Amino acid sequence: LCKAYTVPEKIEQTPEPTADPTAEPTTEPTTEPAPTGSFLKALTASASSRQNNTGGYYPATYAIDGYEVGVNENDILSQWVASGSSVPQHITVDYGQQCIFTEIEIWWNTLAGKDDRYSGYKVYVSVDGEEYTEVLDKLDNTTPYYTKDTLSEAVTGRYLKIEIERQSAGNVTIYEIKSYGEKIPREKQYIH
């Protein structure tokens, strides 16, 4: 049984203030532009494998816990680590409802001295967790530590999958994944 909800009327927004044309130009260094869209909080994550040995337990959920530098409030190394260096490996993030994705940030292995470790990857999006559409191809990536990708087109889905198909050295490791865009309000979706 599906139940549809009425979409509420558009809410008026206050316009952004404009820059003062009489202000002196600044010589401050520029910073990277802000993410495109709002931060999308993930619900859960799963992966093709995980390292689970005396050296640590590194489930996929550690890649969405908010700790980009890899150590959480309990001094636990917070990262997803695949069970080995073989590829392909993948991690899938569930956002709990449909979202419009515009940008993705990934903190790879951020330990000092690991600048020889980088991953070639693709990003896929799915509405149902079964059928995925490729939205980004970074198989030629050679950037260690951190990547930030703005999608050429905004895409809608509930699940975001990062598939690592090339690994330079060591186990596939992701400290954090952050996505940006917009969650689609539930009242605009059908509830089954």
C-alpha angles and dihedrals in degrees: 000000000000122000121198123204130209116252110238120239117273113275116230113242127205110243118248114260113256125232118269106253091205095054119115115254113256127233092200114128114261120244131213113282117264117263117279105253132349126315110269112217112220122225101204143331139217133188144200090249143343137209111249113170142113088290092063151296113263114179125180091253089069087069092064102041097100099253108122094172093055105243120097130202091280092054090249116147099249110205142110111245122184117229093252146353095267117113150249098060125157142193122202123202121203115206094189094236139029116293138182105236119208106155140020130197122193127189105202124188099331099180114127113263095026095106089121090067119090136143134223106217149166128214123219132185129205136183095203106024091246108074116044131194121207110238102167136028116198099154088132093057115136097165113119127207102012140023130184119193128186110201115236089227130022109250131199125225146113099232129055118195125192111197116194109207100165128039123183097203142339129011120326104265131183120180097185143356121200125181129193134200131081134308111230107237113248091235087066091054134069116248116214 
